[in-house]
Amino acid sequence: MSILQRYFFVNIAQAVLFVLVAMLGLTAFMDLTGELPSVGKGGYLFQHALLYVLLLIPGHVYEVMPVAALIGTIYTMAQFAQSSEFTIMRASSMSTGMVAWMLFKIGIVFVVITFVFGELVTPRSAPLAERLRLSAKGAAVSAEFRSGMWTKDTVHTGGLKGPVTGSRFFNARQIRPDGQLLDVRLYEFDANMRMRSLVTAASATFSGNGVWRLQDVTETLFSNSRVLRAPGTPALDGESIQARFGQDTASVATRKVAALDLESEITPKIVAVSRSDPERMSASELAVYTRHLAENRQETERFKIAFWKKLIDPLSIFVLMALALPFGYLHTRSGGVSLKIFIGIMIGVSFLLINSLFSHVGMLSIWPAFLTAAAPSLLFLLMAIAALRWVERH
């Protein structure tokens, strides 16, 4: 590493670290303020709230690192311009391309740090924070619906790799922090979407290899006297739609057992990610859950967008640092350091808002997930190129 490269790196790293700590402190204070109304309820004490907030910080590192890199780089470049250091560097035959290359190499460090927090730290710290919070309150995991957590999987014969014979809707009213499911209901349908069975269980515990151990089970079996043909086959003369696809139940049988093993594609990992915020999931978790939703013909757009954002958002650090480069060409008469930092803050906030806006518009407009995730970075990249061309001409 050359002396000039090291000088740039040290100054930018110090500035980015300062901005990052300040932004994390602000977000942690806001999180703690939001938790204070829950303090004192059950066994949830102030120290629990404080530890919960601390465990959320890695997720905030991933979110604010691009903006911290932007503001820190703008501050460093503005300082260089104010002290005429950047002018001396340019007079010593340092071109814009050389500066951009040095910023790119510095940006690699920030991108790697962001990926580590997003892929390794946050997916572990966020669930741990939620389990801590619920354990302290003595509560089970609250679900997205009043009726609990819902998911869907396919029914196979001869094991999970066997042919598909139907589908199953999986409902758990409560999920304990240790992963145990309470008040479980399973609605199983055949290939023609006729109900075959209804299973209720007091609890379900995952025993591995795709098997759930159900306790205190009541199973209701519906037997159909008419065997219906597969969809797509021609109807017989005079056969009505009701006769072909309707529920024709000949008998209903109910049995109660103390325990029952259930083979299912649903795993604790899928249960965990189904109730997690996509922004706090890793790209691998998003890929697994998106594939599960697609196999069960469920909506996947939100998770596809989150997956591509996980890959593209850290790379936006390069774009925002390139956007900070033109500030080194602005002399003191173009505004003081504080004004340039304020402009940088406004650019960073604009990037976050536009990034969020594109995510919502992409889901409403059914834009391609990759384009939805990449569009904000491409827009700001065009701004950076235009700004560099302008400062070079002037």
N, C-alpha and C positions, 0 to 999 in steps of 0.2 A: 504494500500500500504506500503510495507516494505521500510526501509531507502535506501537499495540498489536499489530497483526498482525505487524509486523516484529520486535517484541520476542519474540513467541511463536516465530516462525520461526527466529530466530537461536539461541535457547536450545534448541529441540527439535533443530535441525539439528546443533548442536555435540554434544549428547548422543547422537543417533543415530550420528553419525560415530565418536564414541569407542567406542560399543558395537560397531559394525560392524568397526572395526579390531581390537578385542579378539577378536571371534568369528572373523574371518578369520585372525588369527594362530594361534588355537587349531587351527582346521581345517587350516591349512598345516603346522603342527607335526606333526599326526597323519598327514597325507599323506606328509610327509618321513620320518617314522618307518617308515611302511609301505614306502617305497622303499629304505631302507638295506640290507635283505638282498640287493637286486639290484645294489648298487654293487660294482664290481670284476668283474662277469661280462661277458665280452666287452670291448667298449670303453665300457661304461656307467660313467662316473665320477661323483663327487659333484656336480660342477658341472652335469652333465646332469640328475641327480635334482633339484637345486635349481631349474633352469630349468623342468623338467617340472611341479614343484609350483607355481611362479609362474604358469604358463600355465593351471593349473586354478583359480586364484583367481577369475576372472570368473564361473565357474559357481557358486562358493560365494556370491558376492555375490547372485546371483539367489535362491539357496536361503534365505539367512539374513536378507535385507533385511526381510521382514515382522516377524520376531522382534526385529530391531534397532530397527525403528520402534516396536514395542510397548514395549520396555524403555526406550528413550530418551525416549519420551513420558511414561511412568510416572515416570521420574526427574524430568523437568521439572515435571510437575504436582505431584509430591510436594514438590519444592523450593518451588514457589509456595505450597503449603499450609503448609509449615513456617515460611516467612517471613511468612505472613499476606498475601502479595501477592494471592493468589486471592480471599481474603475481601474485600479492598479493592476488587478489580475487580467482584465481585458487588454490593458496596454501592454501586458507581457505576453501577448499572443494567445490568450486563452479564449477560445471560440465558444459560441452558444452550445454547439454540439458537445464539446468537452464537459461543460457544466452539466448538461442534461445527462450525459453518461455517468458522471459522478453521482448525481442525484438518483439515477436509476439503481446503481449499486448500493447506495444507502437505503433505498426503498426496499430492496430485497430483504434486508434484515427485518424491517417492520412488517413486511408481508408474511415472512416465516413466523414471526411472533404472533401475528393475528391468526394464522392458520392453526398454530399450536393451541391457542386459547379456544378457538372455535371448534376444533375437531377433537381435542383431547381433554381439555380442562372443563369447559362449560358443560358438555353432555354428562359429566360426572358430578360436578358441583351443584348444578341446578336441581336434579332429582334429590340429591342429598339434602339440599336446603328445604325442599318441599317435605321430605320425610321428617326432618327435624321439626319443622313447624307443626305438622300434624301430630307427631308423637307428643310434643309438648302440650298441645291442646287436647290430647286424648281423643282425637277424631279420626275418622276414615277419610280417604281422599274424596273430595266432592267431585261430582261428575259434571259433564257439560249439559246434561238434560236432567230434569227432575226425576225421571225414571231410571237414571243411572247411566252407566257406560254401555254403548251399543257398538257392536262390530259384526262382521259377517265372514264366514269361511265356507269352504266347500266340503261335502261329505264324500268320502272315498270308501270303497270296499276292498278288503284285503290289505289294509294298511294305508298310510298316507300317500304312498306311491301308486296305489291302485286306481282303477277307473273311477271317474266322478259319477255319482248316482243321485246327487241332490245338493241342496244348500242348507245352511244353518245360520240362524240369527242368534247371536250371543249377547245376553244382557246380564249385567251385574249391577245391582243397586249401589253397592259400596265396594271400594278397593282399599284394603288396609295398606299402611306404609311398607309392610314386609312383602307385599305382592299377593296376599291371600284375597280371594274374591268372596263377597258375602251376598246372600240372597240372589242366587243365580237362576236364570231362566234360559232355556234353550228351545228354540222353535225350529224344528227340522222339517224340510219340504223335499218332495221328490223332484224329478227333472221337469215335471209339468206344473210345479209350484202348488202342489196339493200337500196339505199338512200331513206328515206321517207320525210325528210324535211331539209331545210337549214334556220337557223335563224340568223339574224345579229341584233345587238343592240349597241347603242352608249355607254351604260354603264350598269352595273349590281351591285346591292347592296343586300347583304344578309339580309333578314328580319327575320330569325329564323325559326326553325322547318323544315329545309331542303328546304326552299323556297328562290329563288333569284328573286328580282324585276328588270325586264329588262325595260329600257327606250328607246324610239324612235326605235321601233322594226319593222323589215321587215321580214316576214315569207313566205318562198316559200315551197309549199307542192307538192310532187310528188305522183300521184296516179297510181298504176299499175293494168292493166287490168287482168293480169294472176296471180292467187293465186298459189304460188309455194309450193310444199310439203316440209316437214321438211327434213333436211339432214339425210341420212341413209336409206330412203325409196327407194325401187327399182324403176328404171326408166321404163316408158312405152315403148312399142315397137316403135322403130324409133325416140324416143325423144332424142334430142341432148343435150349436156351439156349447150350450149348457151340458148336453150329453157327452160331448167330447172332452171338454176341459173342466167341467164342474167338479166340486167335491162330492163324491158319492160314498159316504161312510157306511159300511155295513155293520161294523161293531166297534166299540170302544173298550179297551182294556186298561186297567190301572194297576200298578204294582208299586210297593214301597220297599226300598232296600236301605240298609245302613250306609253302604258305600258303593260306588260305581266308578269304574275307570272309563274315561272318555278320550278318544283320540281326536285331536284337532290341530289344524294349522296355526291356531292362535297360540302364541307364546307370551310369557311375561314381558318380553321385550316389545312385542307388538302392542300389548295392553298399555305398557308404559308410554310408548311414543304416541298412542292414540289419544292420550289425555295430556300430551305435552305441547308446549308452544313450539311450532315449527322453527322459529328463530333460535330456539335454545337446543335444537337437535343437531347432531352431526350430519354431514353429508351421507355417510354410510347408513345411518338410521333412517334418513329421509328416503334413500334409495330402496331400502328393504320395505318400508311402509308403503311407499308409492307402488312398488311391485305387487304388494299384497292387495292394495285397493284396486289396482288394475285387473288382477286375476279375478276379483270378485265383482267387477263391473261397477265400481263406486267412483265418485268424483275424486280426481287426482290433481286438478290444476293448481290448487293452493300449495300442495306439497312439491309439485314440479318447480314452481316458481321459487319456493324456499330453497330447493336443492341447488338451482342455478345461482341463486343469490349467495349461497354459501361458497361457491367456487369463484364467483366474479367479484363480490364486494371487497375481499382483501386486495384484489388486483387494482381496485380503484385508487389505492394508495399511490400507485405510479402516476395516475392521471392527475390527482390533486396536487402531488408534488411538482408535476410539470406545470400546473396552473400557478404554483407559487413562484416559479422561476422568473417571470416577468417583473416581479416586485424588486428584484435586484437591479433592474435597469432604471428604476424610477429614482430620481435624485431627491434630496431633502426638500427642494422647492415643490415637489409633487405631493408633499404631505409627510408628516412625521411618522415615526414608527407606530405610535398608538393608532393613527388613522388607518395605516395599512393592516394592523392586526384586527381592527374593527371590520375592515372590508373582508379580511380572511374569515372572521367569525360568521359574517353574513353569507359568504360563499359556502362555508361548511354547513350552516343551518339549511341553506337552500338545497344543497345536495341531499341531506337527510330527508327533507320534505318531498323533493322530487322523486327520490328513491322509493319512499313509502307510497306516494301518489301513483307511480307507475305500477307498483305491485297490485294495488286495488283496481286500477283501471284495466290492467291485464286480465284479472279474473272476470271482470264484468264484460270485457270486450272479446274474451277468448283469444287474446293474442298468443303467439307462440311463447312458451315459458322462457326460452333462452333470450328472445328479443326483449321481453318484459324486464328481465334481470339485467341485461346488458345496455339497454337504451340510456339510462342516466349517465353511466360512465362514458358512453360514446358521445353524448351531448356535451359533457364537460371536457372531453378530449378535444372536440372541435373548438370549444372556447379557448383551451390552452394553446392550440396551434394558432388560432387567430390572434391571441394576445401576444405570442412570441413574434409573429410576423409584424405586428404593429410596432412593438418596441424596437425591433431591428431597423425598421424603416425610419423611425424617428430618433 
